[in-house]
Amino acid sequence: MADNEIVKTDKAPYEGRVGSEVKDTKAVKAKGRPKTKSYMQNRELSWLSFNERVLDQSIDPNVPLLERMKFIAIWRSNLQEFFMVRVGSLLDLELAKETVYDSKTGMTPAEQLEAVYAHVRELTPQVSEDFRTVRHQLEAQGIHQLYPDELTPKQHDQLMQYLKANVMPLVSPQIVNATHPFPHLENGALYIAVRLDDLPEEPAKMSKDRRKAYRAKAAEDVVMGIIPMPLNCPRTIKLDSEGDGYSFILLEHALEMVADKIFSMYPVKHANVIQVTRNADLDTYEESDEYDEDFRSHMKRILKKRSRLAPVRLESERPLSTVTERFLAKRLGLKRNQIYTVGLPLDMGYAFALPGMVGKELAGPFVDEPASPQWPAELVRGRSIIDQVLKKDVMLSYPYETMDAFVHLLQEAAVDPDVLSIKITLYRLASQSRLAEALITAAENGKEVTALFELRARFDESNNIEWSQRFEQAGCNIIYGFRDYKVHSKICAITRRSDKGLQFITQLGTGNYNEKTAKLYTDLSMITADPEIGQDAAMFFRSMQLESATDTYQTLLVAPLMIKQGLCVMVDREIEKAKAGLPAEIMMKTNSVTDKDVIEKLAEASRAGVKITMLVRGISCLVPGVPGETDNIRVVSVVGRLLEHSRIYMFGAGDDKKIYLSSADLMTRNLDKRVEIAWPVNDPDLRAKVLGYFETMLSDTAKLRELKPDGTYTELGRFVPKDAAGKPLARPFDAQDYLIKEAYVAAENAPRAAGPNLVMHGSLSTQIEALVEEAQDDLVYEAKPERKGHAIDLEMDAEPVRYEGKAAAGEGASAEDAGAEAAGPVEKIPGAADAEEGGAADAPAEEAAREERVPAHAAPCDAEPVVRASALAGESAGAHAKKDDSEPQAVRAEACADGLDDQAASELAIDQAEAAAEPAVALADSRESEVPAVSPEAEPAATDESDSAASAKADEAEPAEKPAEPAASEAAPVQEAAQPSAAQAYATVPMPAANPSSAEPRASEPLNASVAASQSEYAAARREPLGAPADDLPDHKAPGRPIEMPKKKGFFARLFGR
């Protein structure tokens, strides 16, 4: 059954619109409400519960004050996107002729809407109180957000002078009466509604019906004024403050003060700040068959309609007068239950700019300690990424490790004369992307570059259209995927020729190729030279170009034909083992669980005795702990400074465990209506890294909360050990904070080549511009534009539901830079809904903080961070990775943080973290002075040996039972040389006269021989005999085994030998 499955009651099945994340699902006829299961709950209410967990961060005393204000802003931004996408879709369903039901709870759209409205209305007073609490606490620290009645006479005069000189000339008020039409109110924009005249006096005696009609006529005839917020005016206005504090007032509150001057010809009776939320559920294929136009032009035309879709909600900062409420409700076509009084600023985007506005000294104690992504320990910095990947698979963990390593791989491939082609899927890109520029450079250098752009990535449509045009102009091949399926896969395939045939380097990720959100979202990215995965990647792109789905992949699972089916097969295997009395276990980490088929299969496994542990950040329609149904299922959620976004699916116990990573959540949208990829993790070191990461997250006691059988979650801090009086016995263990520190220490101890990135390609030597870590924006607290985006996205549409960030707000936190003035107006940017993909429509916005340069707002680092250097050097929670899951949460956390109170280790870790936070250039200078250089003549001969040593050291740095502490001297140094810029490097590289076809090997070798040689080389590089069995691979697999053509036997039968 579908995620948002529509169960019909009328004769004709309801035809959902193609492209709609809610309605485009399988419809099932029924004569009444469907039978419901006790272990399922409504997805809309589950999403609201997730957003409430986000809001709870604003009252967590362990979160710094300015970060708590940001969490309130995130809650509002998420909720706005939820109304735009999910509520908008439900309103469309409510208008349908047929009566439809939610397949999991039997609720109609009207019942779901009523439940949503009631929940939001009940929570509103709490949010208002939380805002006031944080505001007053900031005032006590010298940060004053003022309201009109709080200004001193001096501040009042200062404000009037500012408005007269800088704002009033830009104000464009409008009168609304019988001769002036009601203006179009933009989605998410702020307005001041002003009532300008008195109502006629009502007769003393009048029947109830006549009085009602009289009042309706009076409300219709009322004169209203509308004041839009002037464009290009800063959102906040700084005022003089006593002492060293910082005082400011919001622009809308300042304009309310002068409403009588703006409408000087009328008496002002009432003024209030309002905001309209409009439906954003666009049908991307509407009228597409009626126009002879390409898809990109069609999308441009469709996007223009979004701003004028029907309103779904009206909000006011304070209660509206009865007359004003009636007037606005009638003009906007809204019911009273769609009108809300919020009690706090309607646009909280300014909260993200506050640290920069108030200055480092004042803001420093009240923001998270900045955390910069580190260079991955398993890659020797300064050496060819291609050479290292050909020898050893690599797993990058964002944002703890930097995406720069993958960007560097593409930059290297762009100038490598042996690289034939680069193919990649692009769902969300930053508006300024080095990754995209590397691909464009490759095309300009004669490589065959194919880019699959998903133009329907919610709220990133415009950004993707712009990038697709730039790619096309650079000579790239542009494709748009399937008509009826969004391509949400994250895959990059590099094809390279070698003396032994074709080589394949494939990158597979759980998150987008967005350098900005990669600093906020936790994702996993695997880079491998496995020829079977490379062949599957080539088949994948051929299928995309031909718009043909297939299930004949050797290793990959590709939705919509294989992922759900494959996961269910693996669940069935665990059920069989449990029935046979063998150890059976399932461990999953995902953003949302809504697919009914998957939920029912997991409940079946629970009844069979399979132990199931699920880390679900957002929506969970699966309710655990229901007697007789889901007794063996545990569902927990972590909401912290970073947005948990990776998807991990593990089946089995011990050495029999199968580990898959995926771009797909357990949502019908992802499994049935999108092109997604899941892939196995077979390398022992990479498996240890994934397991260590999962166990570390599961050990959290600071942010982890457990879903209870009644559908509610445990309170914050529930798993911190306490004494009989309820006093904590230990400091809460924050898993995200731990992983940040672990990455610092691992990077500090990792081997590093001295000198520039000297890449050898046969006789061609080229210098690639060294990647320098970008300084975190918040390291310098200067005024900066508000930008949309934050780590915690809603993943509503499978596009992250983004949080409103430092600058523009957006539906899903599009990665676009708002470019507003510091504290300037916040513009809603599309793109929050897929969080990366978890947009408001389908999941809490995943993929969300789009590219805005917003720091990762994570749980605060302790004032005196303590870290066990040995464990953090690569063990990745190895101390507890083998612990039985039955141990109490506090015990697991204690095992993970074992040794953290060692003072010497603490001081060492603090020093290392401080050093790592310095600009990368300074860090490189210090290391170059410590490591001796060798002569140019010695360098080529030492390359293979040093690479081998570096690879071995990188292996040790991976999570393992014994921590590794490699010495810098063990890695053979590389010749130091003058470092040219990237432009100089690209300009001086001689390119082949013609671009060889990526589809063919060298003329002297047949394709099969080329592939076989590649497989042989891959196996030899890993020191495994050709065709050697691998326990971690599916039963028929071996790393070097020649590829066999798929037989008629089904894929899953082949995969599991059944």
N, C-alpha and C positions, 0 to 999 in steps of 0.2 A: 504494500500500500504506500501511497506517496506521502512525502513529508507534510505537505499542506493538502492532503488528499481531499477532494471534494466528493462527498457522497450525495447522490441526487435522489430526489423524491418524485420528480416529474417524469413524464414519459421520455422526452427528448433529453439526451445527455447534454450537460452544460459544456460548451466549447470554450475552453480557456484560451486566452490570447497567447500566441507564440511570443516568447521572449519575456513574458511576465513571470517573475519568480514565484508568484503565489498561485496564479490561476493556470499556469501551463503545467498541469499535472494530470495524472490519470484519473478520470471520473468513473465512479462506480454507482450504478443505480441502486436505490434502496427504497423501501416503502415507509420507512420511519427512521428514527435515530439509530445509528449503528451501535452495536454492542461495544461497551467500553471495557478497558482493562484497568484493574486497580493499581497497576504499576506504571501507568502513563499519565502525564499531565499536559496541559495546554502550553504550546510553545510561546505564545505571546506573554502569558503570565510568568513563564520561566525566564523569558528575556528581561522582563521588568524586575525580577528578583536579582538577575545578574547586575543590572544597572544600580540596584539598591546596594549591592556589595561594593560597587564603585563609590557610591556616595558615602558608605561607611568609612572609607579612607579619610574623609574630611573630619571625622570625629576621633580618629586614632591618635592618641597623644604621642605615639612614636613617630608620627609623620610631621615634618617641619611645617610651620604655620603657612608660609606662602605656598607650599605644595598642597596643603589641605584646601586652600582657596582654589587651586587649580583643579582639584578633584570635583569640587562643586561645579566648576565650569565644564568639566568633562561630562558629568552627569547630565547637565542641561543640553549640551551638544548632542550627546547620544540620544537623549529623549526626543530632541527635535527631529533627528533623522528617523527615529522609530515612527514618529507620527507621519513623516513625509512618505515613508515606504510601506511599513506594515499597516498602519491605520488607514492610509490611503487605499491600500489594496482591499482591506476589509470593507471599507465604504463602497468600493466598486462591487464587491460580492453581495453586499446588502441590497444593492439596487438590481441585482440579477432577478430574472423572472422566477427561476427555480429556487427552492429552499435547499440550501447546502449545509452540510454539517462538517465539523472538524472530526476527522476519522479517529482521533485518539481519545477525545473527550465527549464527542457528540454535541458540542456547542455550535449554535448558529453564528453567523457573522455578527448579528445584532447583539447576541449574548456575550460574545467575545469583546465587542466594542464597549458594552456597558461595564464589563469587568475591568477593562483597561482604564476607562474613564474614572471608575470608582477608586481603583488603586492609585492612580496619579493624584486624584483629588485628596485622597487620604494622606499621601506622602508629602504634599505641598507644604503644609505647616511645619513639618519637621525640617524640610530643606531650608525654609525661611529662617527657622531658629538656628540651624547650623551655620548659616551665613552670618547672622548677627553675632553669634558666639565668636567665630573666627575674626570677624571685623573688629570686635571690641578687643580681642586679644592682640591683634596687630596694632591697634591704637595704643595699647599699653607699652608697645615696643617702639613707638614713634612713627608708625605708618598710619596716616589718617585718611580714610575715605569719607569725605564730608557730604552732607546733604544740605539743601538750602537753609533750613532752619538752624543749622549748626555753624554757619559762617559768622566770624567776627565782623564788626563794621569795616575794619581794614580789608579783610578778605573779600567782603561784598563789593567794596569800591574797586578793588583790583580786578575782580571778575567782570564787573560791568564795563570797565575800560577795555578789557581783553575782548569781550563779546562785540563791543562796538567797533573795534578796529579789525578784528580777524574773522568774525563769524557772521554778523548781521548782513554784511554785503553779499554773502553766499546763501542766505536763507531763501527758500522758495515756497512760501505758504500758499495754501489753496482754500477757497471757500466752497462749501457744499450746501446748496439750497435748491429751490425749485428750478433755477436757471443754470446752475453749475453742477455738472454730473459728479458722481462719486469717483474719485481717482482709483487707478489700479494700485493696490498695495503689494509691493514686491515680497516674495517669500523670504522670511527671515530678517527683513529690514526693520529698523526702528522708526516709529512715527510718534508724534505727540498729537493726540486727539483733544480738541478744545470745543466745548459747547459755548456758543456765543450769544444766546438769547434766552429770555424767560419763556416758560410755557404759559399759554393763556390760563386764566384762573378758571377752575372747574366750577360748574354750578353746584350749589349745595345739595339739591335733590336730583337724583338721577338713578335709574335702574342699574343693576350690575352689568347687564349686557351693554347698555348705552354708554356707561362709564368706560368699559373696556374699549369700545369702538372709539370713544372720544380721545382716550389716551393714545391709542394707536395712530389716530389721525394727527394728534399733536406731535407725536414722536416723528412722524413722517415729515412734518412741516418744519421741524427744528433746523436751525442754522448751525452747521458744524465747521470747524476749521481743522485742517490737517497740516502739520509741519513735518516734512521729511527731514531726516538728519542730513545736513549739508555734506556733500562729497568733499574729500580732500581736507577735512578738518580733523585734527587729532581727537581721538575719543576721550582722552583724559586731559584735564587742564590743571597745571600745577599752580598752587597758591602758596603764599608765604606761610611759613610754619615757625612756631616758636622753637628755639633750641636747634638741635641737630636733626629733628624729625623731617618727615616728608608728608605734605598735605596735597590732596587733589580732589577734584569733583568731576563727575562724568558729564559729558557734553549734553546729554538729554536732560539732565536735572538742571543744568544751567539755562537751557532754552525754556524750560517750564517757567523759570523765574521771570522771563521777559515776554511771555505769551501775550500779556496785556499790551505791551508795546508793539508787538508784531501785528495784532488785530486791534489797533487803536480806535477803530471806528465802531467797535462792538464791546459790550460788557462781557467779560470772561466769567463764566459761571462754573466751569469745571475743566480741568486739564489732567491728562494722564498719559503715560508712555504705553504704547501698544505694539504688538508684533503679531503678524499673521503667518501661520505655517500652511503651506500648500502641498497638495498631493504631488509626489514625484515619481509615481509608478508609470513610467513611460512604456508604451508599446513600441519597441524599436522597429517592428515590421509593419506598422500601420501604413497603409496605402503604398507599400513598397512595390507592389506589383502593378500599380497604376502609373508609374513613372519610369521613363527610360533614363536612369541615372545610376552611377556607380554607388557602391555601398557607402563610401566615405561622404559623398555629397548628400546622400539620403540621411545619414546620421546628423550632419550639420543642420539639415532642415528640421529634423525631428527634435533636436535639442532646443531649438528656439521656442518650442511649445512648453517646455518645462516650467518656465517662469510664470506662465499664465494658466496653469492647471487650477482646479477648484480648491478653495480653502478647506482645511480639515480642522483647524483650531485657531482660536483667538486668545491671546494672553495680554493681561495688563499688569503693570507693576503694583498698582493699588486698586482697590475695588472701584469699578466703574459706577457712575450714577445710573439710576434705572433708565433714564431717558437715553443716555449715551449707549448703554448696553443694548437696548432695543433697536436703536438706530443702526448700530454697527452689525448686529446679528442679522437684521433684515437685508442690509446691503450686501453682506458677505454670504448669505444663505446658510447660516449656522444655527444650530439648536443651542439651547441654554447649557446643556451638558458638554458642549464643545468650547465653552468660554471659561477661562481659568484666571484667577488672581494669584500671582506668583509670590509676591512679597520680597523680591530681590531683583537686581538688575536683569533685564531680559536677555541681554547679551553679555555673557561673562568672559568673553575672549580677552578682555584687558588683563585678566588675572595672569596670563602667560607672559605679559610684558612687564609686570610689576617688578620682578627682580632687577631688570635692566634699568627701569625708571628710577628706583629708589637708590641705586648704587650698591656696590659690592660690600662696603663696610656695614651698611644698615641691613642689607638683605642676607648677607653671608650666613648668619646663624639660623636662618629660617628657610633655607632651600636645601635640597639634597646635595650631598657631596658629588661633584661632577665625576662621571665615569666615562672613560674613553675606550672604545673597542681596541683590543690588542692584536698584534700580529700573531697568527696561529703558531703554536710551539712546534707543530710537526713539520712546518715548512721553514727551511733555512732562508732567512731574508738576505737578499743579495745574489741568490742563485736562480737559475732558470726554473720557473714554475713548471713548465712543460716537462723538463727532464725529471723533476722530482715526482710529478704525478705519474709519469710512465713507469717509475719504479715502485710507487706506493700510493694506494688510495688515500684520499684526504677527506676529512669531515670538518667543516667549518661550523661553529656554533655562534650565531649572531644573537645579541649584539656584544657578547663577551669577546668574541673574536671579530676582526674587521672584515668587511666585504672587499677591502682593498686587495686582498690576495686574489680573489676571483677577477677583479677589474684588471689587475696586473697580468693575469693569465691571458685575458683578451687583448691587452695592449701588446703582449709578447707575440700572440698569434697574428696580430695585425701586420707585423713586420717580419714574421718568419717565412722565408721563401718556400719552405716545405709544406706550409699549411695551404690546403686546397679550398676548404669551405668552412664557413661558420653558420650554423643555423640556430635560431633561438625563438622562444615564445616570449612575448612582452605583454603583460597584463597591466601593470602599473609602473610607470617610470617617474623619476624625479624630473622636475621641470628643467633642472640643470644637471646633466648626468654624464659623468666621465665614462661610464659603461657604454652609453649610447655613442659617445664620441669615439670610443675605441672601435666599435662596430662600423661606424661611418669611415673611419680611417682605413680599416681593413678593406672595405669596398673600394675606396679610392686607390688602394694599393694593388688592386687587381684580384682580390679574393672574391669568391662567390659567397655573398652574404645574403641569407634568407631570413627575414624577420616576420613572424606571425604576430600581427597586432590584433588584440581584442578590443575593437572600438566600442563594445558595449560594457566595458568595465564601469560599473555605476559611479557616476560623479567624476570619473577620469576620462570620459569620452572625449572632451575637447583637447585635453593634453595629449591623448593618444593620437588623435587626428593630426595635431601639429607635428608630432614626432614622425608619424608615418610619412608625411609630406617631405620632411627633411631626409629621411632614409631613402625615399624614392629619388629625390634629387641627387643623392650621392651615388646612385647606381645600385642600390640594394633591391633584391626581389621582395616584394611586399605581398603577403597573403593575409586573408581575414578569417580563415577557419570555416566553421560550419554555420549554416544559416540558423539551424534550430538549437544549437548547443554552444554555449560560451566555452572558449578554450581557456581553462583556468590552470593548465599544467605549467610547471616551471622547469624547463629543460633547455639545455644548450648543448649542441653537438659540434665538435671540431674534428674535421677529417684532415689527416696529415699523411704525407708519403714518407717512406723510409726505405733504406736499402733492402729491407725484408718484406716490404709490401705496405699496405695501408695501415695506419694507426688511427684509433678512435679515442678521443678524450671527451667524456660526457659529464656534464654537470646536471644534477637533479636537486631540486630544492623544495622546501615546504612553504617558502615565502617568495615575495616579489623581488624583482631586480631593481629595487629602489634604494639608493644609497642613504637616503634620509631615514626612511622607516626601518632600515636595517640597524639603526642605532637605537630603535625603540621597541622593535618586535623581536621576540625570541624565536629563531628559526634555525633549521639545520640544512646544510648544503653539502652534498657529497660530490666529489670530483673523482672520476675513475677512468682508467684506461682499459677496463674489461671489454674485450672485443664483442662479447655477446650483447652486453648492454649497448655498445656502440652500434651494432647491427640493428637492434631494436629501435634505437633513436633514429637511425636512418629510415627505418620503416615507418616510424611515427610521422616524420615530416613528409614522407611521400604520401601517407594517408591524408594528412592535412591539406596538401596541395591538390589532391584528387577529391577532397571532401568525402572520404570513404572511411567508415569505421571498420575496424577489424579486430579479431580476437586471436590472431596467430602469432603473437609476440612470444619470444623465447623466455624472457626473464621478467619484463615489465608487466604490470597489471594496468590496463588503460580503461577508464570509464568512457562511455556508459555501459560497456559490455562486459567488463571484467572485474572491477574493484569490488563491488558489492558481492558478486558471485564468489570471487576468490576469498574474501573475508569470511563469508558464510561457510565455505568449504573448510577453512581452517578452524572455525568455531566447531563445526561438526567433528573434526578430528579430536578436539579436546573433549567433546561430549563422549565420544567412543572410549577415550582413555579413562575418563572418570568412571564410566560404567564398568570398565574392566578392572577398576581398583588401582589404576596407575595415577601418578601425579599429573594433574591437569590444571593449567593456569592461563589466564588471559590478562594482559596489561595493556591499557590504551591511554593515550593522551591526545585529546582533540579539542576543538573549540566549541563544538555543538553536537548534540545527539538528538536528531528529530526523526530519522527514518524508521517507519513502523516495522518494516521487515527486519531490520537490524535489531531493533529493541526486542521484538518477539524472539529472535534467535538467541540473544543474550539471556533472556529470561529462561528459555529452554535449557541453556547451558547451566544457569544457576540451579535450576531444579534438578539437574543431573549431578550436581556437586562440584562443578567447575568453579574455582576461586577466581573472581573477576575484580580487578582494581582499575578504576577509571579516573583520570585527571581531566576534568571537563571545565574549561574556563567559563563558558557562557551558558547557553541553553542546554538543559537536559530534560527532555520529555520522558526519560527513563527515571522512575522513582525507585531507589534501592531499598532493601530492608523490608519489603512487603512479605509477610509470612506466607510461606508456601510458593512464592513466586520469585522474588529477587533477594532471598536471604543471603546469598553468597556474593552479592554485588556491593561494592563500596564505591561511591562517587564523591570526589573531593574537588575543590576549586581553589585556585590561587589567583588573587587579584592584587597586584602590587605596582611598583614603579614602572615595570616593564610589562608590555602586553604579551602574554603567553600565546604563541601562535603556531608552534610546531605540531605536527601530527605524527604520532608514533603508534604502531600496532604490533604487539608482541603476543605470540602464541606458544605455549609449551613451557616446560620447566627445565632448568639446567642446560646441558649441552644440546638438548633437543629443541631449544627455543628458536623460533623463527621470528626475525625482526624485519618489519617493513616500515618505511617512511613514506609519506604521501603529501600531496598538495590538497587532498580532499578531506573534508570533515564528514562525519556520519550523518549527513543531511541528504534528503531526497534530491535536493537541488544539485548537490555535488555528485552524488552517485548515479543519478538517472538523467540529469539534464545538463551536464557539463562534461567537457573532455578533461579528465584528471589523470594523474599518473601515481602509481604506488610502485616502490622498488624495494628489493631485498637488500639487507646489509649483511654481507658475508665475511668481510675482513675482521679478524678477531679483535684488533685494536679499535676499530670503529664500533664494533658491537659493544666493547667495554665502555667506550665513551658514551654511547647512547644509553646503556643501562645505568651508568653512573649518573648521568644527567637526570634520568627518570627517578632514580632513587633519591637523589638530592632534593628534587622538588617534592617528593612524597614525604620527606623528613621535615618539611617546613612546619614551624610552630607559630610563626609571626603572622603569616597571611593565609595559611591554609584553613579552609572551612569545609565541613562535611555536610552533604545533603542528607536530610533525615526522611524517614518514611512519610511524614506529613507534608513533604514538599518544601519545608523551610530549611535554613542552613544554621549550623552552629555559630555561636558568636565569635568575634575576633578574639584570639588569645586562648581559645578553648583548650588547646593542646599544650600550653605552657605548664610545666609542672608547678603545683602550688601546695602550700602547707594546709593544715586543717583550717586555718583562718582565712584561706583564700589568697595568701600573699605569694607572689611568684618566687620559686626557688632558684630559678635560672633566667638568664636573659633570653628572650625569644630568639629562635633561630630563623633568620631570614635567608631562604635558599637563594634568591636572586642576588642579594648582597654577597653571600658566600661565593657564588660563581663569578661575580665581578672581581672579587679579590683573588680568586683562584687564577683567573686569566692574567691578572697583573703579575703574579708570582711566576706562573708558567712562562710568560713571555720574557720576563727578566732572566730566567735561567736557561732559556732556549739558546741553541747555537746560532751564531750570526756571522755571516761572511763579512770580512773587512773589505770595503771598496764598493764600487758601483755595481749595478746589476749587469754583469758581463755574460751575455748569452751567446753560446756557441752553436752555430748551425752549419756543420761541415766546415768549410773554409771561411765562412762569413761570420764576422764578429760584429755585433751591434750593441750599443749601449741603450738600455731602456731607462727612461726617466725613473729615478727612485721614487717610490711612493712614500710620501710623508704624511703621517697621520694628521688629519685636520684637527686643529685645536677646538675643543668643545666650546660652543657659543657662550655658555654660561661661565666660562672661566674668566671672561671679561664682562663685568656687569655694566654695560653701557646701554643707553636707550636703543631699542631695536624695534622693527615693525612687529606688530602682533602677527602671529602666524597660526594657521590652523593645524591642529594635530597634537596628539599626545600618545603616550605609549598605550593607554588602555582604550582600544577601539571597540566599537560595537562591531560585531560582524554581521551586519544585517543582511546584506545581500550576498554574502559569500564574497562580498567585497567588504573589506573591513569597515565597520562603522566607525568612522574616525571621530576622534574627539576634537572639539574645537581647540585649536592650538594657538600659537603665538600670533598668528595673524589671521588669515581669513578662516572663517568657519566653513564647513562644507559638509556635504552629506556624509561623506565617509572620510573626510580628511583626505582630500585629494592631495597629492604631493605637490601641489603648486604653491609657489611663493606668493603670498598675498601682496607683498610690496607696499603695505600701508605704512604710515608714519608710526614711530614708536608710540604705542598706546593709541594708534590711529584706529579708524573705523574697522570693524571686523567684518570681513566679507565671507559669505558662506561659500565654501568651495566644495564642489562635488567630489565624491570619492570616499566618503566615510563609510558608505554602506558595505563595502566588501571587506572593513577593518583591515584587510588586505583583500579581504575578500569576504568579509563577514559583514556585509553591509546591513543597514537597518532592515533590509527586506528579508534577509534570510538568516543572518546570524549576526551577533554583535560585531561590529565592524572591525574586521581583521585587517588587515592590511591597512590604516587609518590615518595616522599622522602623516600624511603623505609627505612630501618632501620637505615640508617646512623644516627649518633648522631648529627644531625644538629639542632640548636635551632630554635624555631618558629620565623621566620623572619617576624614580624608583624609591623604594623604601629607603629611608635615610640611613646612611652609614653611621654607626655609633661614633660618639665623640672620640672614643679611644678604641678604634678598631683593633681587634686582636685576631691574628691569623696563624694557623699552624703552617709554617713555611714548607715543611717536608710534605705534608699532605696536599697542600695546594699546588705543589710543583707539578702536578699531573695526575694525582691519584683520583681526583674528581669523586670525592665521597666514597673512595674504595673501602674505607673502614666500615661502612654500613651497607655496601652494595650487596653483600651476601647475607645480610641479616634477614631473619624470617619476618615476613610481613605482619605476623601476629603480634610482634612486639609493640608496646604502646608507642604512640606518636612521640612522646617526650624522650623515650629511650632511643628511638631512631635518630632524633635530632641531636641527642647527646653524642651518639656514635659519630655522626657526621661532623660535629664540631669538636670532636675529642682533641684535647691538647690546646684548645684556643686560649686557655688561661696561662699558658707558658709565657712569662714576661719577656724572655729573650726573643722567642719567636714573634711575639707581638711587636716588639720594637723593630725587628728586622722587617716584618711585613709592612709596617708603617713607612719605613724608609724606602722600601721598594715601591710601594704605591705612590709615594710622593715623587720618586724619581720617574716612574712611568707616566705620571701626569704632566711632566715637563714636555715642551715641544719636542717632536721627534727628531728634529735636526740637531738639537743640543745633545740628545741621547746618542745619536749616531756619532757625533764628534767625539764624545767621551769614550765610546767603544773603539773607535778607530785608533785612538791613542794607546789603547791597551793591547790590541792584537797586532802582532808584527805582520808586515806585508812581505810577499815573496816577489822575486823577479818575474818579469813578463815571460821569460823563457820557461820558467818552472810551472807556470800556471796551467797550461793545457794538459800537461802530463798528470797534474794533481787533480784534475777535474773529476774524473771518475771515482778516484779513491775518496776525495773529500765529500763528494755527493753521497757515496755509500756510507761514510761515517756520519754525515749529517742525517741521513735517512734513519740510521740506527738510533741516533740520539733522539730524533723526532719520535720514533717509536716508543722510546722509553718515557718521553714526556707525556705520552697519551695516558689516559686513566688505566691504571694497572694495580695489581695487588701490592707491588712495592714501588714507592715513589722514586722518580728519577731526578737526579740533580746533575745534569751534564755540565761540564766545564767548558768555557768558551775556547780554551786552548785545544780541545779535542777536535774541533772542526777545522779542517784545513782552510787557511785564509785564501782570499782571492785578491788578485792584483788591484791595488788602489789606482784610480785614474781620474782625470778631470771629468766631471759629471755634466754632460750637455743637457739641454732642455729636451723635452719630448719632441717638440717641433723640429729641433735640429737632428735628433736621432732619426725621425721618420724621413726627413728631407734627404739624409745622406745614405739611406739604405737603397742599394740598387735592386730594383724589382725585376722579375722575369718579364720577358718581352710579351708573353701571352699568358693568359690565365688558364691553367690546366683545369680540366673538368674534374669536379669533385666526385663525380659518379664513377670514374674509371681509374684503375691503377695505372702504373707505368705500362707503356705499350708492350714491353718484353714479358710481362707477367699476366696470366689470366686472373680474373677476380678471385676465384676460389683459392688459388695459390697465395694470392696476396693476403686474404683473410686468414688462411691457415698459418702463414708466417707470422702475422700479427698476433695470433693466439699463442703461438709458440714463444714468441718474444715476451708476451705478457706473463706467461707462466714462469719462464726462466727468470724474469726480473724479480719474481716473488719467491725464488728458490724452491719452486715446487716442480716435481716431474710432470711432464705433459700428460694430461688426463688423470692426474692424481685425484682421488675422491676428496671431497670437502664436506665435512659434516654439516657445516652451516648452510650449504646450498640445498635447494630442493633435491629430491632423491636422484633425479637424472642428471644433475649438474656436476661439472668439474671446471675449475677456472680455465684450463687449457683445452678442453674438449672441443673438437671441431663442431661447427654448427650443423645440425641436421635439419633438413626441411621438415616443417610440421606435417604430421600425419593426419589422417581423418579423425583419429582419436581426439576427444575434447582436450582443451588446454589444461583444465584442472585435473583431469585424469592423468595426463602426462606429468603435470607438476608434482602430484602427490602419489603417483604410481597406483592409481585406483581405477 
